[in-house]
């Protein structure tokens, strides 16, 4: 998003606060990286002190609420809220992050001139939770990275197959191993289709998160493969190789993996809750994430019917086009100019 803003806005100068300089931004003449060599909460305090000494026209916090919550109202702030997991699903989230967000989000939302959310669902959640007027909250959706596209190089696909020891035919799931991602129900649903689709395995890509012990108990199955973290370029190849992508999350502020899978030509099943119907549209098969039976039946339908799989693939390619960083950056830039 930041890079797209820098491409579009040649009128303003941007100061990018960081704890380590990033070479990617050196080519932008309208951007200066201000490196603050501190960590944790002390980094946020140091940035706030610098902001008060060198007050900008607008301060945008795209990922954290600490500075907007602490800043005086004389500093014009705009924030982006990606989700409210800390309030809705705290048991499946990092305890430190839950504490920080519960302490700062409401104050940051109240004090900010404008609030961006990545989905209409998150906007409605914020309005309901904090009683914020609708006009204050604007939607600037995410988009899949350009690295996510069908990989048609057989050698590249073979290399990824060998690197992660992937089975020949598999259903794919991507996400941090945590209760909110609902992998335990997915694995139970997968077990129901094994008798009919015994040549199809289940591959789960993602690092260990919080309260993941219940999920790991299924790892003993020779058909369930938990391969851990994978690089973005490798995941694009894995999406391409998969017969089907399933994302049964209980809650998402946006939900990037379904879009990534669609961009790679993989048919998608996802949840009918939170922001996921908004992101998927008619390009995915929607299921009740709490119903093992619904998840199981949806997987069986797509694996059994080539025409349904092709239809979802085609709709997925079209759906991905509706989300792009250019339009979202334009919406954010308009707010910056008004502030």
C-alpha positions as CSV (number, residue, x, y, z in Angstrom):
1,X,0.0,0.0,0.0
2,X,2.8,2.5,0.9
3,X,4.6,1.9,-2.4
4,X,1.4,2.5,-4.3
5,X,0.8,5.8,-2.4
6,X,4.3,6.9,-3.2
7,X,3.7,6.1,-6.9
8,X,0.5,8.1,-7.0
9,X,1.4,11.1,-4.9
10,X,4.1,13.4,-6.2
11,X,2.8,16.5,-4.4
12,X,3.6,15.4,-0.8
13,X,6.6,14.3,1.1
14,X,6.4,11.1,3.2
15,X,8.5,10.3,6.2
16,X,8.5,6.5,6.9
17,X,9.3,5.6,10.5
18,X,11.1,2.2,10.8
19,X,13.6,0.5,13.1
20,X,15.6,-0.7,10.0
21,X,16.0,1.0,6.6
22,X,14.5,-0.8,3.7
23,X,16.3,-0.6,0.3
24,X,13.0,-0.9,-1.6
25,X,12.0,2.7,-0.7
26,X,15.3,4.3,-1.7
27,X,14.1,4.8,-5.3
28,X,11.2,7.0,-4.2
29,X,12.2,10.7,-4.2
30,X,9.1,11.7,-2.2
31,X,10.0,9.3,0.7
32,X,12.5,9.6,3.5
33,X,13.1,6.7,5.9
34,X,13.6,7.9,9.5
35,X,15.3,5.0,11.4
36,X,14.5,4.8,15.1
37,X,16.9,2.3,16.7
38,X,14.7,1.0,19.5
39,X,12.4,-1.9,19.9
40,X,9.0,-2.8,21.4
41,X,7.0,-0.1,23.2
42,X,10.1,2.1,23.4
43,X,10.1,2.4,19.6
44,X,6.6,3.8,19.7
45,X,7.4,6.3,22.4
46,X,10.5,7.5,20.5
47,X,8.5,7.9,17.3
48,X,5.9,9.9,19.2
49,X,8.5,12.2,20.6
50,X,10.0,12.7,17.1
51,X,6.5,13.4,15.7
52,X,5.9,16.1,18.3
53,X,9.2,17.8,17.5
54,X,8.7,17.5,13.7
55,X,4.9,17.6,13.4
56,X,3.6,16.3,10.1
57,X,0.4,17.4,8.4
58,X,-1.0,13.9,8.9
59,X,0.3,10.8,10.7
60,X,-1.0,7.5,9.3
61,X,-0.7,4.3,11.4
62,X,-1.3,1.4,9.0
63,X,-0.6,-1.4,11.5
64,X,-0.5,-0.3,15.2
65,X,-2.7,1.8,17.4
66,X,-0.2,2.7,20.1
67,X,0.9,6.0,18.8
68,X,-2.5,7.3,17.8
69,X,-3.9,6.3,21.2
70,X,-1.1,8.2,23.0
71,X,-0.8,11.2,20.7
72,X,-2.4,14.5,21.6
73,X,-5.4,15.6,19.5
74,X,-3.2,18.4,18.0
75,X,-1.5,15.6,16.0
76,X,-3.8,14.7,13.1
77,X,-3.9,10.9,12.9
78,X,-5.5,8.4,10.5
79,X,-5.4,4.7,11.3
80,X,-6.1,1.4,9.5
81,X,-7.9,-1.3,11.3
82,X,-7.4,-4.7,9.8
83,X,-9.5,-6.7,12.2
84,X,-10.8,-6.8,15.8
85,X,-9.6,-10.3,16.6
86,X,-8.5,-9.1,20.1
87,X,-12.1,-8.4,21.0
88,X,-14.0,-11.2,19.2
89,X,-11.5,-14.1,19.4
90,X,-9.0,-13.3,22.1
91,X,-8.4,-16.9,23.0
92,X,-6.8,-17.7,19.6
93,X,-4.6,-14.6,19.5
94,X,-1.2,-13.7,21.0
95,X,-1.9,-12.6,24.6
96,X,0.5,-9.6,24.4
97,X,-1.2,-8.4,21.2
98,X,-4.7,-8.8,22.7
99,X,-3.7,-6.7,25.7
100,X,-2.1,-4.0,23.6
101,X,-5.1,-3.8,21.2
102,X,-7.7,-3.8,23.9
103,X,-5.8,-1.0,25.7
104,X,-5.3,1.2,22.6
105,X,-7.8,0.6,19.8
106,X,-10.9,2.3,21.2
107,X,-8.9,5.4,22.1
108,X,-7.1,5.4,18.8
109,X,-10.4,5.1,16.9
110,X,-12.0,7.9,18.9
111,X,-9.1,10.3,18.4
112,X,-8.3,9.7,14.8
113,X,-9.7,12.0,12.1
114,X,-10.5,9.1,9.9
115,X,-10.4,5.3,10.2
116,X,-9.7,2.9,7.3
117,X,-10.9,-0.7,7.4
118,X,-10.0,-3.4,4.9
119,X,-13.6,-4.7,4.6
120,X,-17.2,-3.6,5.1
121,X,-17.5,-6.3,7.8
122,X,-14.7,-4.8,9.9
123,X,-16.3,-1.4,9.5
124,X,-19.6,-2.7,10.8
125,X,-17.9,-4.5,13.7
126,X,-16.1,-1.2,14.6
127,X,-19.4,0.8,14.5
128,X,-21.1,-1.8,16.7
129,X,-18.3,-2.2,19.2
130,X,-17.3,1.4,19.6
131,X,-20.4,3.3,18.4
132,X,-18.4,5.2,15.7
133,X,-20.3,7.2,13.2
134,X,-20.3,5.6,9.8
135,X,-19.0,8.6,7.9
136,X,-15.7,8.5,9.8
137,X,-14.9,5.0,8.6
138,X,-13.8,4.4,5.0
139,X,-13.0,1.0,3.3
140,X,-9.7,0.4,1.6
141,X,-9.5,-3.3,0.7
142,X,-6.4,-5.4,0.4
143,X,-5.3,-7.1,-2.8
144,X,-3.3,-10.2,-3.7
145,X,0.4,-9.7,-4.5
146,X,1.5,-9.9,-8.1
147,X,3.6,-13.0,-7.2
148,X,0.3,-15.0,-7.0
149,X,-0.5,-16.3,-10.4
150,X,-0.6,-19.7,-12.1
151,X,2.9,-21.2,-12.3
152,X,3.3,-22.9,-15.7
153,X,7.0,-23.8,-15.5
154,X,7.1,-27.6,-14.9
155,X,10.6,-27.5,-13.5
156,X,9.7,-24.8,-11.0
157,X,6.6,-26.8,-9.9
158,X,8.7,-30.0,-9.6
159,X,11.3,-28.1,-7.5
160,X,8.6,-27.0,-5.0
161,X,7.1,-30.5,-4.9
162,X,10.5,-32.0,-3.9
163,X,11.3,-29.1,-1.5
164,X,8.2,-29.7,0.6
165,X,7.7,-33.4,-0.2
166,X,4.3,-32.7,-1.5
167,X,1.9,-35.6,-2.5
168,X,0.8,-35.9,-6.1
169,X,-2.8,-34.9,-5.4
170,X,-3.9,-32.7,-2.4
171,X,-6.3,-30.3,-0.9
172,X,-4.6,-27.2,0.4
173,X,-5.1,-25.0,3.5
174,X,-3.0,-21.9,4.4
175,X,-2.7,-20.1,7.7
176,X,-1.2,-19.8,11.2
177,X,-1.9,-22.9,13.3
178,X,-4.4,-21.4,15.8
179,X,-8.0,-22.2,16.8
180,X,-9.5,-19.3,14.8
181,X,-8.3,-20.8,11.5
182,X,-10.5,-23.9,12.3
183,X,-8.1,-26.5,11.0
184,X,-9.3,-29.1,13.5
185,X,-12.8,-29.1,11.8
186,X,-11.1,-29.1,8.4
187,X,-9.1,-32.2,9.3
188,X,-12.2,-33.9,10.6
189,X,-14.1,-33.0,7.4
190,X,-11.2,-34.3,5.3
191,X,-11.3,-37.6,7.2
192,X,-14.9,-38.1,6.0
193,X,-14.0,-37.9,2.3
194,X,-10.9,-40.2,2.5
195,X,-12.8,-43.4,1.8
196,X,-14.1,-41.9,-1.5
197,X,-11.0,-39.9,-2.4
198,X,-8.2,-42.0,-0.9
199,X,-5.6,-40.7,-3.3
200,X,-6.1,-37.1,-2.2
201,X,-4.1,-35.8,0.8
202,X,-4.4,-32.7,2.9
203,X,-1.6,-30.2,3.0
204,X,-1.5,-27.3,5.6
205,X,0.9,-24.5,5.1
206,X,1.6,-22.1,8.0
207,X,3.7,-21.6,11.2
208,X,2.7,-22.6,14.6
209,X,0.6,-20.0,16.4
210,X,-1.3,-20.0,19.7
211,X,-3.1,-23.0,21.3
212,X,-2.1,-25.2,18.4
213,X,-1.7,-28.5,20.4
214,X,-5.2,-29.8,19.4
215,X,-4.3,-29.4,15.7
216,X,-0.9,-31.2,16.0
217,X,-2.6,-34.4,17.3
218,X,-3.8,-35.0,13.7
219,X,-0.3,-34.8,12.3
220,X,0.2,-38.5,12.8
221,X,-2.0,-39.3,9.9
222,X,0.0,-40.2,6.8
223,X,-2.4,-38.2,4.6
224,X,-2.3,-34.9,6.6
225,X,0.9,-32.9,5.9
226,X,1.8,-29.9,8.1
227,X,4.7,-28.4,6.2
228,X,5.2,-25.2,8.2
229,X,6.1,-21.9,6.8
230,X,6.7,-21.5,3.0
231,X,8.0,-18.5,1.0
232,X,5.5,-16.4,-1.0
233,X,6.9,-17.6,-4.4
234,X,6.7,-21.2,-3.2
235,X,3.1,-20.8,-2.0
236,X,2.1,-19.6,-5.4
237,X,3.5,-22.9,-6.8
238,X,1.7,-24.8,-4.1
239,X,-1.6,-23.1,-4.9
240,X,-1.1,-24.0,-8.5
241,X,-0.4,-27.7,-7.7
242,X,-3.4,-28.0,-5.3
243,X,-6.7,-29.5,-6.5
244,X,-8.7,-27.4,-4.1
245,X,-8.1,-24.7,-1.5
246,X,-10.1,-24.7,1.8
247,X,-10.2,-21.7,4.2
248,X,-12.7,-22.4,7.0
249,X,-11.6,-19.5,9.2
250,X,-14.0,-18.5,12.0
251,X,-13.2,-14.8,11.6
252,X,-11.1,-12.6,9.3
253,X,-10.8,-8.9,9.0
254,X,-10.3,-9.4,5.3
255,X,-9.0,-12.9,4.3
256,X,-6.1,-12.8,1.9
257,X,-5.5,-16.5,1.2
258,X,-8.7,-17.1,-0.8
259,X,-7.8,-14.3,-3.2
260,X,-4.2,-15.7,-3.5
261,X,-5.6,-19.1,-4.3
262,X,-8.0,-17.6,-6.9
263,X,-5.2,-15.7,-8.5
264,X,-3.3,-19.0,-8.9
265,X,-6.3,-20.7,-10.5
266,X,-7.2,-22.9,-7.5
267,X,-10.9,-23.5,-6.7
268,X,-11.8,-22.2,-3.3
269,X,-14.1,-23.2,-0.4
270,X,-14.3,-20.7,2.4
271,X,-16.5,-19.6,5.3
272,X,-19.8,-17.8,5.1
273,X,-19.0,-15.6,8.1
274,X,-17.2,-12.3,8.8
275,X,-15.5,-10.7,5.8
276,X,-15.1,-13.8,3.7
277,X,-18.3,-13.8,1.7
278,X,-17.5,-10.1,0.9
279,X,-14.1,-11.1,-0.4
280,X,-15.0,-14.3,-2.2
281,X,-18.3,-13.2,-3.8
282,X,-19.7,-15.9,-6.1
283,X,-16.2,-17.2,-6.9
284,X,-16.0,-19.6,-4.0
285,X,-18.2,-22.3,-2.4
286,X,-19.3,-20.9,1.0
287,X,-19.8,-23.1,4.0
288,X,-20.7,-22.9,7.7
289,X,-17.3,-23.1,9.3
290,X,-18.8,-24.7,12.4
291,X,-20.3,-27.6,10.3
292,X,-17.9,-30.4,9.6
293,X,-20.6,-31.9,7.4
294,X,-20.8,-28.8,5.2
295,X,-17.1,-28.6,4.8
296,X,-16.8,-32.3,3.9
297,X,-19.6,-32.2,1.4
298,X,-18.2,-29.1,-0.3
299,X,-14.8,-30.8,-0.7
300,X,-16.4,-33.9,-2.1
301,X,-18.5,-31.9,-4.7
302,X,-15.5,-30.1,-6.1
303,X,-13.2,-33.1,-6.2
304,X,-16.0,-35.2,-7.8
305,X,-17.1,-32.6,-10.5
306,X,-14.5,-31.3,-12.8
307,X,-16.9,-28.8,-14.3
308,X,-17.7,-27.2,-11.0
309,X,-14.0,-26.9,-10.3
310,X,-13.4,-25.2,-13.6
311,X,-16.3,-22.8,-13.1
312,X,-14.9,-21.7,-9.7
313,X,-11.5,-21.3,-11.2
314,X,-12.9,-19.0,-14.0
315,X,-14.9,-17.0,-11.5
316,X,-11.9,-16.7,-9.2
317,X,-9.7,-15.2,-11.9
318,X,-12.5,-12.5,-12.4
319,X,-13.0,-11.9,-8.7
320,X,-9.3,-11.2,-8.1
321,X,-9.5,-8.3,-10.6
322,X,-11.9,-6.4,-8.3
323,X,-9.2,-5.9,-5.7
324,X,-6.2,-3.8,-6.4
325,X,-3.8,-1.6,-4.4
326,X,-4.2,1.3,-6.9
327,X,-7.9,2.0,-6.0
328,X,-7.3,1.6,-2.3
329,X,-4.3,3.9,-2.3
330,X,-6.4,6.5,-4.2
331,X,-9.1,6.4,-1.5
332,X,-6.5,6.8,1.2
333,X,-4.8,9.7,-0.7
334,X,-8.1,11.5,-0.9
335,X,-8.4,11.4,2.9
336,X,-4.8,12.6,3.3
337,X,-5.6,15.7,1.1
338,X,-8.7,16.5,3.1
339,X,-7.0,16.2,6.5
